[in-house]
Amino acid sequence: MVTTSTAKQPARPTPRGFSRPPLVSTGRVIRCAIYCRKSSDDGLNQNFNSLDAQRLAGEQYIQSQAGEGWMCVSEVYEDGGYSGGNIERPALKRLLADIDAGKIDTVVVYKLDRFTRSIRDFAQLMTALEAKNVALVAVSQPFNSATSMGRLMLHMLLSFAQFERELASERTRDKIALSRQKGEWTGGRPILGYDIVDSRLTVNPPEAAMVQEIFARYIEVRSIGKLVDLLRSEGVTNKKWTGRNGQELGGKPFCKSTLHQLLSSVLVIGKVPHHENVHDGIHEAIVTVDAYNAVQQILAENGRSGASLTRNRAGGLLKGLLTCAGCGAPMVHTTTTGKNGITYRYYSCRSARITRKSCNGGLVPAEQIEQFVVDKVRGVFQNTVFVSAVFDSLRAREEARIRELEVARDLYVAKATDSPPTSHGLAIEAKAKEIDREITRRRDGLVQRETVERGVREFTPVWSALCPTERARLLALAITQIRFDSAKGEIHITPANHVEVTP
């Protein structure tokens, strides 16, 4: 008797590096989408790049599962040059949209970190996939999200992916820090006055001359808004450069923010910044340190009080001085017009205006609190110590202004010397002479101590003759801070160091 037996056929081997998902054949077609990602765009122009390799591995894996009904969709989902640290990726968004539309049953990636490197984003993505019963499969990493052990493996793999991303970021930050300490340019938007040659800043002579003129003109006009208008009227634009993809970038008219960035950049004096530190750069300076310091002084003054007082058209004498005792925020001077056409002025806590719940600071009539403060400091203006302080402040401010104008004149003179005898060169020379005349006029008109003493002794007529801006400046010399407590109805005045205020 001959017995026959049917030998059990060996299972079809799984391709090396692949993991067979625990899917049971149901006879239905499983539509698979392959997602590929590469963090940088280096090498993407090659005939066979990393994205091609990832897609090929995914196609081979799907083909190995053809017996289970797997089929690769024709749509391509590839994000070249996008980080895995966030989900702001165009191909990923298209993939999620198709998943939401019910076009995909399984997402295939080469490795889990190609899908995401963030645990937080992974939870969001998996929620979107599970809502549509879509499976996630990694070609080179075996895991089964249907079991507790599989979910643990999944989170471990993702934790390592995030760790690798953070470690790479730390290494990049350390490299940038060391490069900045050595004075090297480490990338970013190019700045007017320089070109980038072999990853280094190289002086662009025509642009450098324009930067020097911009610094000189700002010292002259002392207003970013006015200088922006002048530069726009003359067609002067910001830095224009060509990106890696050949696209023309920049070259737009200056606005207040871009002009402020240029005026405050330490790159123009041959320095490189890194967080709060400034290091000597290996590139050449295009602006003198004196001109740069003069500009920074004006910017600081405008930021503290100068620009604020200049815009103080409504006559808020305590603008920049009055603060809310409840939260410490400044109190904003505001006006409103009633039905009878009369304008009412008042101060209100800025924090309370923006977020009502953060402070209970109320409103206070401007005339009432201003008169109270003026009455309190009236006697101060007849104090000899204060008179001396006022004189020193006024004299120092005017002398500083003269020094600033001298720096601006020297910049114009230097540029006129280097410029050909064209109409533009002659205009620069004329500007230097005009500033020189202004310097002479200011020197001849320097305030004298006798004038200040006579003015403060005759407080009432002098005060009445002053404009709101001048009154505000005079109060700022006598007072450091005013705190208004709306709950108690109390006003606390902090005088300057040289002043005593009557309680």
C-alpha positions in Angstrom: 0.0 0.0 0.0 1.4 3.2 -1.0 0.4 6.2 1.0 0.8 9.6 -0.4 1.0 12.8 1.6 0.9 16.3 0.5 4.0 18.2 1.7 3.3 21.6 3.3 4.5 24.3 1.0 7.0 26.7 2.7 5.7 30.2 3.2 6.8 32.8 0.7 9.9 34.5 2.1 9.5 38.1 3.1 12.0 40.4 1.3 15.0 41.3 3.4 14.3 44.3 5.7 10.5 44.0 5.2 7.9 43.1 7.9 4.7 41.4 7.0 1.7 43.1 8.5 -0.8 40.9 10.3 -3.5 41.3 7.8 -5.9 38.5 6.9 -6.9 38.2 3.3 -10.5 39.3 2.8 -10.6 39.3 -1.0 -10.9 43.0 -1.1 -8.5 45.5 -2.6 -6.4 47.4 -0.1 -5.4 50.8 -1.5 -1.9 51.7 -0.4 -0.3 55.2 -0.5 3.5 55.5 -0.2 4.7 58.6 1.7 8.3 59.7 1.3 10.2 62.6 3.0 13.7 64.0 3.0 14.7 66.8 5.4 17.0 68.7 3.1 16.8 69.4 -0.6 20.5 68.4 -1.2 20.7 65.7 -3.9 17.1 66.0 -5.0 18.3 66.9 -8.5 20.1 63.5 -8.9 18.7 60.9 -11.2 18.1 58.5 -8.3 17.7 60.3 -4.9 16.6 59.3 -1.4 12.9 59.9 -2.3 13.2 57.5 -5.3 14.8 54.9 -3.0 12.0 55.2 -0.4 9.3 54.9 -3.0 11.0 51.9 -4.7 11.2 50.1 -1.3 7.5 50.9 -0.7 6.5 49.6 -4.2 8.4 46.4 -3.7 6.8 45.8 -0.3 3.3 46.4 -1.6 4.1 44.0 -4.5 5.1 41.4 -2.0 1.6 41.7 -0.4 -0.3 41.5 -3.7 -1.8 38.2 -2.5 -3.5 40.0 0.3 -5.1 42.4 -2.1 -2.6 45.3 -1.7 -2.5 47.8 -4.6 -0.4 50.9 -4.9 -2.3 54.1 -5.7 -0.9 56.2 -8.6 -0.8 59.5 -6.5 2.7 60.5 -5.4 3.2 61.8 -1.9 6.7 63.2 -1.6 8.0 66.0 0.6 11.6 66.9 -0.4 13.3 69.5 1.8 10.8 69.4 4.7 11.5 68.6 8.3 9.8 65.8 10.2 9.5 68.0 13.3 6.2 69.4 12.2 3.3 68.6 9.9 3.4 71.7 7.7 4.2 69.7 4.6 2.3 69.9 1.3 2.3 66.3 0.3 1.4 65.2 3.9 -1.6 67.5 3.8 -2.7 66.0 0.4 -2.3 62.6 1.9 -4.4 63.5 5.0 -7.1 65.0 2.7 -7.3 61.8 0.6 -7.5 59.8 3.8 -10.3 61.9 5.0 -12.0 61.5 1.6 -11.8 57.7 2.0 -9.4 57.1 -0.9 -6.7 55.2 1.0 -6.7 52.1 3.2 -3.0 51.8 4.2 -0.1 54.3 4.4 3.3 52.8 3.7 6.5 54.5 4.8 10.1 53.4 4.6 10.8 54.2 8.3 8.5 55.7 10.9 10.7 58.9 11.2 9.9 59.6 7.5 6.3 60.1 8.6 7.0 62.2 11.7 9.7 62.8 14.3 7.4 64.4 16.9 5.5 62.4 19.5 2.9 65.2 19.7 2.4 65.2 15.9 2.3 61.4 15.8 -0.6 61.3 18.2 -2.5 63.8 16.0 -1.7 61.9 12.8 -2.7 58.5 14.3 -6.0 60.0 15.4 -6.7 61.0 11.9 -5.7 57.6 10.5 -7.7 55.6 13.1 -10.8 57.7 12.5 -10.9 56.3 8.9 -9.6 52.8 9.8 -6.4 53.4 7.9 -3.3 51.3 8.8 0.3 52.6 9.0 3.1 50.3 7.9 6.8 50.9 8.0 8.8 48.8 5.5 11.9 48.4 7.6 10.4 48.4 11.1 8.1 45.6 12.3 5.2 46.7 14.5 1.6 46.0 14.9 -0.5 48.8 16.2 -3.4 46.4 16.9 -1.6 44.9 20.0 -0.4 46.5 23.2 3.1 45.2 22.5 3.0 46.7 19.1 1.9 50.1 20.4 4.7 50.0 22.9 7.2 49.3 20.1 5.7 52.1 18.0 6.1 54.6 20.7 9.6 53.5 21.4 10.6 53.9 17.8 9.0 57.3 17.7 10.8 58.3 20.9 14.1 57.4 19.3 13.2 59.3 16.1 12.4 62.5 18.2 15.6 62.0 20.2 17.7 61.8 16.9 16.0 65.0 15.6 16.6 66.9 18.9 20.2 65.6 19.0 20.8 66.8 15.4 19.3 70.2 16.3 21.6 70.5 19.4 24.6 69.7 17.2 23.6 72.3 14.7 23.1 75.0 17.4 26.5 74.1 18.9 28.2 74.4 15.5 26.5 77.8 14.9 27.6 79.0 18.3 31.2 78.1 17.7 31.2 79.6 14.2 29.8 82.8 15.5 32.4 82.9 18.2 35.0 82.7 15.5 33.3 85.6 13.7 31.9 83.6 10.8 28.7 84.2 8.9 26.4 81.2 9.5 23.6 82.0 7.1 20.3 83.9 7.1 18.9 86.8 5.0 21.7 88.8 3.3 22.0 92.4 4.5 22.3 95.5 2.3 26.0 96.4 1.8 27.3 92.8 1.6 27.2 89.9 -0.9 27.6 86.3 0.1 30.7 84.7 -1.6 31.7 81.2 -0.5 29.4 81.4 2.5 31.2 84.6 3.7 30.1 88.2 3.8 31.9 90.3 1.2 31.5 94.1 0.9 29.4 95.3 -2.1 30.9 98.9 -2.6 27.8 100.6 -4.1 25.5 99.1 -1.5 28.0 99.9 1.3 28.0 103.6 0.2 24.2 103.6 0.3 24.2 102.1 3.8 26.6 104.8 5.0 24.3 107.5 3.5 21.2 105.9 5.2 23.0 106.1 8.6 24.0 109.7 8.0 20.4 110.6 7.0 18.9 108.9 10.0 21.2 110.9 12.3 20.0 114.0 10.5 16.2 113.4 10.5 16.0 111.2 13.7 12.9 109.5 12.5 12.5 106.1 10.9 9.1 107.1 9.4 10.5 110.2 7.7 13.5 108.3 6.4 11.3 105.5 5.0 9.3 108.1 3.1 12.5 109.7 1.7 14.0 106.3 0.6 10.7 105.3 -1.0 10.5 108.6 -2.9 14.1 108.0 -4.2 13.4 104.4 -5.2 15.9 103.0 -2.7 15.2 99.3 -2.0 16.3 96.7 0.5 18.9 94.0 -0.3 18.1 91.9 -3.5 19.6 88.4 -3.9 19.1 85.1 -5.7 18.0 82.1 -3.7 19.3 78.5 -4.1 16.5 77.7 -6.5 17.4 80.7 -8.7 14.5 82.8 -7.6 15.0 86.5 -7.1 14.3 87.6 -3.6 14.2 90.9 -1.7 14.6 94.2 -3.6 11.5 95.6 -2.0 11.0 99.2 -0.7 12.0 99.8 2.9 9.4 99.7 5.6 9.8 100.8 9.3 10.7 97.2 10.4 13.3 96.5 7.7 14.9 99.9 8.1 15.1 99.4 11.8 16.7 96.0 11.3 19.4 97.6 9.1 20.1 100.5 11.5 20.4 98.2 14.5 22.4 95.4 12.8 25.9 94.9 14.2 27.0 93.3 11.0 27.7 96.8 9.5 30.4 97.4 12.0 32.2 94.1 11.4 30.5 92.2 14.3 28.4 89.0 14.3 25.6 88.5 16.9 24.7 85.3 18.7 21.8 85.5 21.1 22.8 88.2 23.6 26.5 88.1 22.7 28.3 90.0 20.0 31.6 88.7 18.5 34.2 90.3 16.3 33.5 89.2 12.7 36.0 88.2 10.0 34.2 90.4 7.5 34.9 94.1 6.8 33.0 96.9 8.5 31.1 99.4 6.3 30.0 101.9 9.0 32.1 103.6 11.6 31.6 102.7 15.3 30.8 106.4 16.0 28.1 106.5 13.4 26.6 103.2 14.6 26.6 104.3 18.3 25.0 107.6 17.4 22.2 105.8 15.6 21.7 103.4 18.5 21.4 106.3 20.9 18.7 108.0 18.8 16.9 104.7 18.4 17.0 104.2 22.2 15.8 107.7 22.9 12.9 107.3 20.4 12.0 104.0 21.9 11.9 105.3 25.4 10.3 108.7 25.1 11.4 110.8 22.1 9.0 109.2 19.5 6.3 108.9 22.1 6.4 112.5 23.0 6.6 113.5 19.3 3.4 111.6 18.7 1.8 113.2 21.7 -0.5 115.4 19.7 -3.4 115.2 22.2 -1.3 116.7 25.0 -0.9 113.8 27.4 1.6 115.2 29.9 2.0 112.0 31.8 2.5 109.8 28.8 5.4 107.4 29.5 5.3 108.2 33.3 2.0 107.0 34.5 1.6 103.3 35.4 -1.1 101.1 37.0 -0.4 100.2 40.6 -2.5 97.1 40.3 -0.5 95.3 37.5 2.4 97.6 36.8 1.4 98.1 33.1 1.6 101.6 31.5 -1.5 103.7 31.5 -2.4 104.8 28.0 -3.5 108.3 27.1 -6.7 108.2 25.1 -9.2 110.6 23.8 -12.9 110.3 22.9 -15.4 112.8 21.4 -18.8 113.2 23.0 -22.1 113.8 21.3 -21.6 117.5 21.9 -18.4 117.5 19.9 -16.2 118.0 23.0 -13.0 115.9 23.2 -12.4 114.2 26.6 -9.0 112.9 27.6 -8.3 110.1 30.1 -5.7 107.5 31.0 -6.5 103.8 31.2 -4.5 100.7 32.1 -3.1 99.1 28.9 -3.4 95.6 30.4 -7.1 96.2 31.3 -7.8 97.5 27.7 -6.2 94.4 26.1 -7.3 91.7 28.5 -10.2 92.8 30.7 -9.6 89.9 33.2 -6.0 90.6 33.8 -6.4 93.9 35.7 -9.2 95.9 37.3 -7.6 99.2 36.6 -10.2 101.8 35.6 -10.2 105.1 33.9 -8.9 108.4 35.4 -9.7 111.9 33.8 -6.5 113.3 32.3 -7.0 116.9 33.3 -7.6 116.0 36.9 -4.5 113.8 37.5 -2.2 116.1 35.4 -3.2 119.1 37.4 -2.6 117.2 40.6 0.9 116.2 39.5 1.8 119.7 38.3 0.8 121.2 41.6 2.9 118.7 43.4 6.1 119.4 41.4 5.5 123.2 41.0 7.8 124.0 43.9 10.5 121.7 42.5 11.1 124.1 39.5 12.3 126.8 41.9 14.8 124.5 43.6 18.4 125.3 42.8 19.4 121.7 42.7 16.7 121.0 40.1 17.7 124.1 38.1 21.2 122.8 37.9 19.9 119.4 36.8 17.7 120.9 34.2 20.6 122.9 32.8 22.9 119.9 32.8 20.3 117.8 31.0 19.4 120.4 28.4 23.1 121.2 27.7 24.1 117.5 27.5 21.2 116.8 25.2 22.2 119.6 22.8 25.9 118.8 22.9 25.0 115.1 22.1 22.9 116.3 19.2 25.9 118.3 17.9 28.2 115.3 18.1 25.6 113.2 16.2 25.5 115.9 13.5 29.3 115.9 13.3 29.2 112.1 12.7 26.6 112.6 9.9 28.7 115.4 8.4 31.8 113.2 8.4 29.9 110.4 6.7 28.7 112.8 3.9 32.2 114.2 3.5 33.8 110.8 3.2 31.2 109.8 0.6 31.6 113.1 -1.3 35.4 112.5 -1.4 34.9 109.0 -2.9 32.1 110.1 -5.3 32.8 111.3 -8.9 31.9 115.0 -9.7 28.4 114.1 -10.8 25.1 115.8 -9.7 24.7 113.2 -7.0 28.3 113.8 -5.7 27.7 117.5 -5.7 24.4 117.0 -3.8 26.2 115.0 -1.1 28.8 117.7 -0.8 26.1 120.3 -0.4 24.4 118.2 2.2 27.6 118.1 4.2 28.0 121.9 4.1 24.3 122.3 5.2 24.9 120.0 8.2 28.0 122.0 9.1 26.0 125.2 9.1 23.4 123.5 11.4 26.3 122.5 13.8 27.5 126.1 13.9 24.0 127.4 14.6 23.5 125.0 17.5 26.8 125.8 19.0 26.0 129.5 19.0 22.6 128.8 20.5 23.6 126.6 23.4 21.4 127.2 26.4 22.9 129.3 29.2 22.5 128.7 32.9 21.1 132.2 33.5 18.3 131.6 30.9 17.2 128.4 32.7 17.3 130.0 36.2 15.2 132.9 35.0 12.7 130.6 33.3 12.1 128.3 36.3 11.7 131.2 38.7 8.9 132.5 36.6 7.0 129.2 36.5 3.5 130.3 35.6 4.2 132.4 32.5 6.9 129.9 31.3 4.6 126.9 31.8 1.8 128.6 29.9 4.1 129.4 27.0 5.3 125.8 26.6 3.7 123.4 24.1 2.5 120.0 25.4 5.6 118.2 24.2 7.9 120.7 26.0 5.8 120.4 29.2 6.0 116.6 29.1 9.8 116.8 28.6 10.1 119.1 31.6 8.0 116.8 33.8 10.1 113.8 32.7 13.2 115.7 34.1 11.6 115.9 37.6 9.7 112.6 37.8 10.8 109.0 37.2 7.4 107.3 37.6 3.8 107.9 38.7 1.7 105.0 40.1 -2.1 105.3 40.1 -4.0 103.0 42.4 -7.6 103.0 41.2 -8.9 100.8 44.0 -7.6 103.2 46.7 -7.8 106.4 44.7 -4.1 107.1 45.5 -1.3 108.6 43.4 2.4 107.8 44.2 5.0 110.0 42.6 8.6 108.8 42.3 10.8 111.8 41.8 14.2 111.9 40.0 17.3 111.4 42.1 17.9 115.1 42.4 14.3 116.1 43.2 12.2 116.2 46.3 8.4 116.3 45.8 6.0 117.6 48.5 3.8 114.7 49.8 
